[in-house]
Amino acid sequence: MLLEREQELAVLNEAVAEARAGTGVLVVVEGGTGTGTTALLNRLAERATATGALVLRSGGIPAERGVPFGVLRRLVLPLVAERDLPAPLLTAVSPAADPGHSGPDGEAGAAVRADTLHWLHILFAGLSAERTVVLAVDDLGWADDDSLEALAHLAARLDGLHLLLAVVRKDGLGTRDPLVGEISAAATHRVRARGLSRRGTAALVARHFGDGCPDEFRRTCHDVTGGRPKDLRVLCDRARLRRLGAPHWHTQRVRGLGESLHRERLLSLLRREPVLDAFLKATAVLADHATDDIVARLAGLTRQSCAYAREVLTHAWPPAAGQGEAAHTRAACAVVLQAMGDEESSRRHRQASAVLDACGAGPEEVAAPLLHVDRIGDPWEIHQLRAAAAAARRRGAPETAVRYLGRALVDVPAASHVRAELLYELGVTELDLKSPVAGRHFVQAARLMPRLRRRAEVVSSTPMDIVRSDPEVAALVRETAAGLGTPREGDRQGRYLAMRLEARARYAGLEDPGLVASATRRLLDLGEQRYGASAAERELRTVLVFSAAMSGHTDHRTVARMARQVLEEEPAHSALTGPAFELLPPVLYCTDSPHSVASWLDAARLHASQEGNRTTLSRVEAVHTLALLARGEVGAARECGVRAVGLAESGPPTDRVHATLVLGPVALELGDAELAGRLLEPTEPPADLRTFTLFGALNGIIAENRGNLPVALAHYLDCGRVLERAGWVNPAFARWQVRAALIHHRAGRTAEALAAARTHHERALAWGAPTTLSRALRLLGIVTEGPPGIELLRQAVDIVETEGSRLELAHALTELGRRLQRESVPDGDRLFRRGRRLAAELVNAPADTGTGTAARSARALAAGLTPAETRVAERAARGLSNREIAEELETSLRAVERHLTSSYRKFCITGREQLAHAMGMNGTH
């Protein structure tokens, strides 16, 4: 019994009755695959047979679509054999029925075709005169063109015959064929087979599993089959065989079974349809690059054949409800790829890559199919993968580039120079991803390089941070540098490589006391930096200047001058990721030269803002923090440093460590235990000397705040031992020595305090930077009793009165005032208040001073004026006398004169009358 087919069966019964009454009838049964069109045609044949009609059946077969009159032959030949028709009729049919016949050719061929069509009409007209004849053809989509022409000829001549012609026309397949349209247009009766409703599906499922079948199970059966009766019957049969019904009702397994059945139908179709098979395999391997022309070229088909393949797919493997054509094709391609063997898959993907290359596709499009081949060995294939990786990097997709290079590496011989180049390119690409394995790939690449010069090129391009963090890479740098030796005179490339290798070797050895001690001598060997120095020379000088600064043996003015020379040649945008941005700002900080970095820092900030990179912006803010701290503007520095840490939060841990390295000194200047704790909590364990000593000092601050002086002293002394061992004895970074001396002093250990203070003072004298020397004198004055201590404190104030950190001036003034108060000296109260007021201003000052003096501050900053010089110059430009300025700023007359003289020199002017214009204060009162 057919479910939900009452109306369709009534139409078919009516058609049989009309045919028996002598009215020629053409019935077209329409519907999709699996909806029951064949079942309706069978029911029509059964009904006609029951009424005594002669039923002749035939159907199109995909493999025989090229056989002329294939469908009609299966209708007629049984009659010829059964009725022993006269030989002339057989002769009339046979030319058309000959499988080797390729169609009419000229007038003779047209005459044969006309005779055949006429004979067929006479044959069926004669048969229908004896009794009703039913011709059932399933289906038109698979019928050959000659048979379609014959059926159209017969459909136009049914009137007055006891003849019923019933044909099946499936959705999709053949719908654009004009002969199919002609036959369909002549229909006297039309029925459509549709999928069963949910109620009909439930009834059919109940026939197989009984009335106790759960609703969810029935709904699943309907969803995976779309209600197509044929699919439902097969699904239910398989589910019963696997015992997926009562009592457990495995709904999910039934769903998977339905999907498997859907795939089987497609694979079965591909075995019967070679054109569709070729089309889908070409489309599958081309993936997103499957255009009509390229698919046709790869599959060896015409565009018409491709259109036919799409039609067959839609007809014989219909899409799910709501599934578009593109999604339907992708689903079919997925099934095809899954069923394809490894050997065939590799062969077809190689062919796809070659076709894409021949069609002018881009590097990534050509290389995409090569990711799916079983083995890469052809040089052309490796070249395509390398080109694709380069293209992926250019468009900012390093992950994709790594995939291309990784695939190329799998099958390349271990000792091949090609493997070396691939490993190098992979390492460079992994740097974009900040991958920790990049260094290992650089080492592997270099070891395989057959030529020393090429190896030097690879090793010298290794980023500084990898060289320092990976001991194996550092060892390779030293080994390569030794092998390269001293370049010959005039060998510019050799000199370039040698400098890059030396820069990396020294960067990896920043904690090596021998290399640190030799930095100054190496700088003298290099001589003064020339204009247009190479990037390699700038790299080397950057590392050497930093090492020289850490050693503290060279005068701070010489180091500052060398640092400025490098900065003047170093483009700010390229320095954002290089050693200059990491190493030179600390140097300028400890040399009291923050103004030297001002314009360079502005350019770097502008570039970072345009990029919108939070990591880069964090580094710019970190350098700005150091510049503010060097001027003593500790409140603004704290705010800026916190901003730098916040920007680094979303980046890798190394970025946060970089920001911490500059915010940490702020905490040390302020003695801020809370800030120190915040910096220590979420940060990774210290990985280098700077981080270790900073964290030790921060832990000391926290211990001091808790009153645990022995623990604090232990932290400070640990810092000192590590720094001394590395040769980092610059007093500008030896805050541990200051804190340790003060703890000794508080504990009454005067000898230890004096010894530490004197050592610190001796090193400060050798270094000579005002802030460092003032701090050393202040420390020595604190631990020295009586008038000598007061004199030392006065010297500390005098040194930073005109240059250096204003915060150090505030500390020196406060300490001097406190000592004078203790000695009942009248000037003590004034100095103490001045120091406390200045310190409060610096601690509470915001990072941005607003727009009121922004332009004037910018001009002063551009000229290199210190904050103290700027304050004096602004007041002088407003017309105040030197004495009035000294009283307002609570400083000495001599300090005001020195500040003005320095300002004139920096502005390149001769006197006070030009100062207002230079400061941009014309007309300002």
C-alpha positions, 0 to 999 in steps of 0.5 A: 500500500502506498502511503499518502498517494490517494490523489496521485492514484486517482489520476492514474486510474482516470488515465487508464480509463481514458486510454481504454475509451480510445483517447490517447493519454500521456501521463507525466510522473514528476518528483525527486529521487527516492520520492516514489516516482517508480512506485507510481509508475509500477502501480499504473502498470499493475492497474493497466494489466488488471484491465487487460492492457498490453504493458510494455516497459523500458527505462533509461540507463546512465551507461547507455545514454549514448546508444541510439534508440536504446530505450525504444529498443527495449520496448520493441524487441520483445514484441519482434521476438514474440510476434515474429514480425515480418522481416521488412519491419525488422530491417526497418528497425535494425539500422536505428537499433544498431549500437554502432549507429551514430545518428543520421548523416546526410539525406540517407540518414534522415530518410532512415530516421524518418522511416524508423519513427514512422514504423514505430507509430504504425506499430503502436497504432496497430497494437492499440487497435487490438487492445489498449497499449501502455508504454511505461518509460522510467525515466526521461532524464536517462533516455538517449536523444534518439529515443526522446525524439521518438517518444516526442514523435509518438506523443504528438500522435496519440489522439484517437489511439487506445494508447497510454504513454507514461513517463517519469521526469525526475527533478533536475536531470534533463529538465533543460532538454528541449525534447523532454520539455516537448514531451512534458508539454504534451501531457494530458495527466500530470502527477507529482510524487513528494516526500512523506509528511511527518505523519506518513513517515511515522506510519511507515516507521511503525510498519517496521518497528510497531506502534510503540516507536517513540516520536523522537525516533520517528522524527529522526527518521524523517529528518535524515531521509526528508520523508523519501519513501525509498530511503525510509525503507532502506533506513528502517531495514538497516536499523532493524538489522542493527537492532537500533529499535526497541527497547533502547531506540538508538536515535543518534545511531539512526541519524548516523546511519541515515548520513551513511546511507546518504553517502552510499547513494552518492558513491553508487551514483559516481560508479554509474556516472563517470562524468559526475565522478570526474567533475566532483573529484576535480572540484574537490581537489581544487576546493575554493579555487574551483572555477568552471574553466579550471574544473573543466580543464582539470577534469578533461570535460567541456563546460556543457559536461560540467553543467550536465554533472551538476544537473545529475548531482541535483537530480540523483543526490538531492540537497537537504532542505534549505541547502544551497547549491554551493553547500550541496556541492561542498558536501558531495566533495567531502564524501568524494575526498573521504572515499578517495585513496591516498595514491589517487588523492595525491595524483589528483592534487598534484594535477590540480596544482599544475593546472592552477599554475598553468592558469596563472593562479597566485602562489598560495592557490597553486600550493594549496593542493600540495598540502594534501599529497603523500610525498613532496620531492619534486623541486617544482613542488618545493618551490611552490610551497616556499613561494606560497609561504612568502606570499602568506607572510606578506599578507600577515598570515604566518600560521599559514606560512608555517604550514606550507614550509612544514609540509615542504620539510617533511620529505626533504632529505636530512642533509640537503642544502634545500632543507637548510634553507627551508629551516631558515625560512621556517625559523624566520616565519616562526619569529612572527608568531613568537614561537619558542622553537624558532631558535632551534630551527635557526641552529638546525639550518645553520648546521646544514649550510654547506658554505661558511659565508651563508651560515654566517648570513643565517646566524647573523640574522637571528634576533637578539632575544633568541640569541640571549635566551637560547644557549645553543644559539649563542654557542653557534653565534660564537662558533660562526664568528670564530670561523668567519674570522677577521674580514679582509680589507675591503670585504664590506659584506664580511665586515657587515656579517662580522659586526652582526655576529659580534653584536649577538655574541656580546648581547648573549654575553651581557653578563660575562664580566670579561665582555663587559670590561672590554666594551670600552676598549672595543668602542675605542677601536671602532673610533667615532661613528661615521654618518651613514653607519650600517645597521650592523655597526649600529647594533654592535655599538648599541650593545657596546655602549650598554656594556660600557655603561653597566661597567661604569668605568667610562665617563658618563659624558662619553657614554652619553655622546656615543648613545646619542650618535647611535640614536641619531642614525637609528630610525625610530620605526625600525628600532621599535623591535631592535636592541636600540629600543631596549638598551639605549634608553637605560643608558641615557637614563643613567647618564642624566640625558633624557632630553636626548631621547625626546624627539626620537621617542616622539617619532616612535610613539607616532609610528606605534600609534599609527600601527595600533600595536599594543605591544609596541605602544607599551614599549614606547610608554616604558621608555617614556617612563624612564625619561620621566624618571631621569628628570625626577618626575616620579609621579608622571613616571609612575602613571606612565609605567602603569599604562605601559604594564596595562598595554602589555597585559594582553601580550606575551609574558616577555612584554610585561617583563619589559614594562616591569623593568621600567616601573620597578625603578619607580617603586624603588625611588618611591619606596612603594611596597604596594607597587613593588608587590603588584609588580612581583605577583603576576610576573614570570620568574626572572630570566636575566640579570636585570630582572633578577636584580630588580626583583631582588630589590623589590623584595627588599623594599617589601621586607623593609616595609614589613620591618624585616630588615635582615631579610631586606638586607639579604635581598640587597646583598644577593643583588650586589653579589650577582651584579658584581660577578657580572661586572655591572658596577655602575652606581646608577643601577646599584640601588641595592648598595644604597639600601644596604648601607642605610640598613646597616646605618639604622642597625648601628653598624656604622663601619659597614655602612661607611664602607658601602657608602664610600665604595658607592661614592668612589664609583659615582665619582668615576661615572660622574653623572650628577644624579648618581654622584648626588645620591652617593654624596647624600648617602655618605652624608647620611652615614657620616656624623657631624659637620663633615656629613653636613658638608657632604649633603651640601655638595649633594644639593649643589651638584643637582641644583642645576642638572640631574634629577629633581627628585634627587634634589628634593631628597638631598634638600630634605636630608640636608634640612633635617640634619641642619634642624638637628644642629639648630641651624636656622636655614634647616627649616627652609631647606626641609620645607623646600625639599618636601614641597618639591618632592610632593610636586614631583610625586603628585604631578600628572603625566600630561601637564595640559595644554597651557604650557604644552607648546613652550614645554615642547620647544624646551624639550626639543632644544634639550633643556632640563626641567630645571632649565625650563623653569628658570627660562620660562620665568626669565622670558616673563621678565623676572630678574635672576634674584626674583627667580631664585627666591620663587624657586627657592634656589641659589643665585648661582644656580639660576645663572648657570641654568640661563647660560646653559639655556642660551647655549642650547637655544643658540641665542646670545641673551635674555631678550631673545629668550621669549621668542625661543620659548614661544612666549611672545606676548605672554605675561 
